[in-house]
Amino acid sequence: MAIAVVSFFSGTKLYRNQKPGGSPLTRIFQVIVASFRKFKVKVPRDGSVLFETGDEESAVQGSRKLDHTEQLSLCSALSLITTALGNYLSTLLVNIVTDMSTRHGGPGWIPDNLNCGHLHYFFWLLAVLREEMESDDDYTKDGTVDIYKKPANKKKTGTWKACPFILGDEGCERLAYYGMSTNLVNYMKQRLNLSTAASARSVTNWQGTCYVTPLIGAFLADAYLGRYWTIASFSLLYIFGMTLLTMSASVSGLKPSCNNDSCHPTSSQKTAFFVSIYLIAFGTGGIKPCVSSFGADQFDDNDETEKKKKSSFFNWFYLSINVGALIASSVLVWIQMNVGWGWGLGVPAVAMAIALVFFFSGTRLYRLQPPAGSPLTRILQVFVASIRKYNVKPPCDESLLYETADVESIIKGGRKLEHSEEFRFFDKAAVEIGSDKVNGSVNPWRLCTVTQVEEVKSIIRLLPVWATGIVFSCVYSQMSTMFVLQGNQMDQHIGPHFTIPSACLSIFDTLSVIFWAPIYDLAIIPLAWKFTGHERGFTQLQRMGIGLVISVFAMIAAGVLEVFRLDFIRRNDYYDLKIVPMSIFWQVPQYFLIGCAEVFTFIGQLEFFYDQAPDAMRSLCSALCLTTTALDSDSDAPPPPPQGDTRQQELLAKIAQLQTQKVRLTDYLDERSAYLSQFAEDANTEMDQIGENALKELDEAGARIMENIQSRMQAFEESVELNKQEFEENEKKLADFEGQIEEERNEGLFFKNLGQKQQPVDKAKAKEETEKIKQLNKEIAESKTRRNIYLALMGLVVVGITNALISSPSDWGKSAVFGAILVGLISQVIYEQKVLSETERKQQQTSEEEKK
């Protein structure tokens, strides 16, 4: 200790001393007394209005001025008191334990001889007390509570401790949903005897309802029930609907009677079926918008460690969806088509019951976001207050806008939102004027907080992104309708004995998702990060945009397949075949591309709508995301079940159908007649114009043709010269031949060799034959020349037709004129060829006669 004193005084000249500023206790008591005296005075939101001395130095000697804060600060010395209190508490616990454990004469937990005691009990007691006396850091800061409505403890609730139960619930629920919906269009065609178009329309309308009802479930979750109780209550409704659907497919009386290849459902049986599937639609409406948000609620946004884990939750969540869909689109569809609809729909009902068991099993581990009241009411309050103050100009200083002075938001379960500069019109709702208060309290229909205004702005900012999802949902819905119907017309065999139902091919969509989801995390994100610099490779909007582009290629693949299928039918005259001998596995590329598009678009939507949504509106925003699927469905309602006599209803429906076809045919004929009349008038006008242009072009072409003709004539003259020389050689040979005949006749050898009697030579006839040969040679040369001229003209006409067709726009009138000229030239060429052949035949015949 002496050394310590010496060390302290040794540095006296080097120390910096803080001047004493008077009694701190006095200043503390002064603040406390002044605060109590003014407890009715409202504290202004602007900190600059509070009193402070005008000097730069503080009134407290030896101290600097401090900035205004809304939180309490404690002196560093105050923390030392905890050590003293801990020692006092330890002494108290030892006394209590000693007294209680020795009350019945035993050695107690802490005897003098510890070998006979139970000191470990004391240590365990301290561990229990420590567990029950957590600090504030052990609780979440996002407003979540546990099932007992106490602040959620980070160590006991949430994160991946609770998520397996949520993922199990979602996987089983998706198995139930896809197990009954994937093949629903075939059930309606086979069991309810609906047409292809009516079945597809009924399925799309039902699916649209499945994605509209989440608005109801989301509203109830955010406003009154909370996400946990909304999922629980709507799951019970879901199970009831699945049970009724199973009974309508398996219980006699509710099941349609079938014989051979047709079924005959009654109106009550159809009613039971549609009631069951729409109960399912309402049941899923409470689950879809809440499960993903409920799972994300298990991670505290204010904790950086938990916040990083949240992004991976959405990948696992979507993976669980596709695992359920994989089983549904393979095993369950095969059961429905090969075992029976009773088993095929009963298994999904059991799966839904298992989903509910999964969900309730994790109840004690969940973090619950308390309902914050009606979000629609808050939105309307902002709109009404903004309209009432449309003449009020929002201040440039955002601190002048109304907000509560508390750290927490007035919206239960929600955090305060920072002001943004977009949509300044709604800021008028937060401008405070004299008429906003009634009897000293704020009227929420006249004055809203900045957080309320920012909630409305957040919803508006989501709408453009929400609209882009409608088109993708339209593409996605084709898997359960048009893709299935297309597959029904194709060969479904795998080997000689096994067939795969067309609805089972959606398994390739699921496999595609399972394939692309890890590829996206492990390969695409690192590769994209090198180019974009974004920590997730792409922004959420870029990710959705890439998915939309991939969906375009999926529809192109489906369209190309249908073109090839119809061409295959046309070439082989397979119009009457129910199954075209073309493998159904040609559909795999379109399913695989849609699965790839899902990984980009749907998961991106889940993350984007959750991140951008206000705390108290996350279920509503998730439901808003799901409504994009509803809006792609057909607007026609499902056909009402028939009433009265079935035969009469069928005849009336047939008559109505024929009348409709008659009206459509009449309208079509009138439309085509008007079109043809207009076309004729336009054609006449164009022909007049084309005629004038054609004459000019023909003059130019004529000049080129004359040049060609001159070259042809020169060739012809050369040919004639050659023919003349040949003719002179023939005359010389003929003269020699005649001289030889004369000599042989004189010697009596000519007719002797021939074995014939001697006859006189007819010189006139020989000369006539020679002249005939000359004439035939001349005709052949002229015919070849004319033919060559016509071929040259045909080449020019073909060039003119080509120019007319490739011009922009195409000149069909000019093409018609040139086509007519081309036909005439072709006929002339054919005629000249015929004349040339006939002349050559005569020349050959004459030569043979001359030889004889």
Phi, psi and omega in degrees: 000322179298319178298321179297317179296315180300317180298320183295311183289340181294334181258023185300318183290342184264350186282152168254122185256135175270125181293142177294137184254022181091177185293117176293329179295322179298315180296322179296314180296326178298316179295317182295316181296315181297324179294317179293324180293333183246036186293341178272348182282133179279133181283127180291149180285336179274114183294339182289343181282339181292152186288135171207149180294152181283343180289157177289328180276154179284154176290342178274115184298131178083015182225151176270162175290146179249143176287153180288136175229166179255012181236161178277148174240139179246146178292154181296330181292336182296331181293336180291338181296331181298326179294317179296315180296326178294320178296317179297320180294322180295318178298319180296318180295320179298318179296317181294315181296318180297316181294316183288321184281342179255008184297327183260020174088002180278175180289341179084179182284328185233072178279176177297320176266100185295342179293340180257002184259194180226062182298331180296330176298321180295318178297319179295324177298318178296324179295320179294317179297322179294322181291329182274352183240056180290158176273176180297334181292344180277358182244152179290156181244014180257011176088003181284155179230169176269186184295339179267010178066025173261157178306136186289128179273126183298326185282335185256341187229165170072193184052212185282358172291323184266334188297323179304325179290322178292318179294321177297318177299315182293319179299315179291322179295319178292325175299317179294317183293308182288333178296328179260341184264331185300320184252017186296326181295325177289324177298317180295322179290317187277314187266323181264357174060038177269155178289170180299313181295319181294322179295313180297320180294320180294320180293315181293324177295319178295316178297323176299320177296322179299333182256000172263321181301335175303336175297322178292311180298320180294320179298314180296322181293313182287330188266316193230311191270329191086160186291324182298307184288334175293314178299316183296312184290318181287336175294323177296318176297322179300312181297321178297317178295319178296321179296315179296322178295319178297319179294323180291344179255353186227333184272128178297140186102315173269337181273132179297143177279135183230145172218136184058241184252011184229151177240158184228078181285147175269171181295323180291324178293319175296321179298315179299320180296310183292327176297318183294315184289331178279337168295320176297320180299320178287326178295315179291339178295335177270347184261314186307310186281349189256330188294311182297318178292323179295320177294319179291334177296343182285356179241127183280121179293337181276353177253114185299324180295313180290327181296323178293326180288338184296322183298324178286339179299318182296326177294315178293325179297313180290330176295319178297323176300315186282335173295316176297319179294326179298313179295320182294315186281353179248291186293310186292321179295321178296320178298317181297321185274339186242331180261309180156156182287334178298310176292321184296333177258341178287322179299315175301326178296318177295321179299323179292324176295320177296323178300318180293323177296316176305314186296313182290337182294332181261019187303316185289345182262353187280151167255129185250133174270118183297146176295144187250015184089172186297118176290330179294324178297316180295322179295315180296323179299320179295316180296314181296314181296323180293318180293321179296332182249035183296339178273350183277135179267126180295142180288153178288330180274112183294340179292344179277350177285152187285131172206150181293150182280347181289158176293319181276155177284155176289345177277117184296131179082004181236152177264160176293147179248142178285148180290142176238160185271356181279155176050057184298341180301321183286345176296339179299332180294338181259006177276124185271124176235174188296327185276006183282342182252137177239117182056039176084352180250153183281132174274112185294345178273358177241330182224123181242155178281163177300324180298318177299316180297319181290332174299314179297317179298323180297318179296317181296321179294336179281338188299315179300321178292322177300319182296325181292338180284346182295315182296317180295322178295326176298317178296317184296324183291343181293340180297326183264000180235276188292325177296320179294315180295322176296318180292331179299334182270003184246165183289119185258013184280141167239097187082185186283339189240341186253135177238146179251125178299147183298327180292340181290342183292346175296350176298330180288333172295316179295316178298325178296317178296315180296328179285313188282334182300308177290328178299321180297316182288320189271332187240311187291316182298311178299322180292316180293328181299327179295331183262323185264333184076002180276139185296334177256018178083298177235153169290166181297324178291320177296322179297317178293322179297319177298320178298321178296321179296318180296325179295329176298316179294329177296316179291326176297317179298318178295319179294319179296319178300317180294323177298315179294323180295314179294323177294323178295320177295317183294319183290329183253004179055054181260027186297331184268358179279135175285324180241120179277134180289066180220122189301138179291342183287356170293347177278349186303317182302321182290324175294318183294321179292322179294322176299320177295318179296327178299315183302322180281314190275305187293314179294322175299321178295316180303311181294317185295312183291328177288316183293321185275348183279145172296157183304318186272006181230020186291323176295319180295319179290325174296320177294324177298323177296322182286336182292344177298327178290325181293323187287348178275350184284161182294144182280347180288143178279157178295149184296137180292147178296144183294151180233151178077208182293126184294317181297318179296319180296320179297317179296318179297320178296322179294318179296316179297321179295317180294321178296319178297318178295323179297314179298316180297320180295318179298314178299322181295316180296318178299318181295316180293323179297315178296322180296317181294321178298313179296322179296320180296316178298315179296323181294319179298316179299315181294324180295322177299315179293320181295323180301315179297315180294325182294322180298317179297316181293326179292324176299314179296319179294325180299319179299317178294325180293319181299321177299317178296321181295318179300318178295322178294320180295321178297319176296323179295316179299320177298321179295320179296320179299318178296319178297324179296316178297319178297322180295317179297320177297322178294321179296319180296317178298321180296319179295316178299321179296317179297320178297321179294320178298318181299317181294316180294325178295317180299324180276350179077019183265331187299307184282338176294316179296325181278347181072025183238166176284150182290130180233153180284148179275133178265097183293326181296319180292321179297320178295323180295319179296321179297317178297323180295321179294319178300316182296320180294322178296320179295317180295321179298316180296317179295318180297319178297321180296313180298319180297318179296324177297315180296321178296322177296317177298320178300320178299319179294320180295320178298320176299319179296318178297318181297316179298321181293324183283323184273354177292157181241111000280165182295136181264090184288330180295313178297321179299323179294317180297311179297326178297318178297316178299319181298320178298318179297318180294321179298317179297322179294319178298317178299318181295314180298321178297322179294315179298317181298318178297317181295319180295316179297323178297317179296319180299317180295320179295318180297319180298320179294321179295322180297319179297319178297000000 
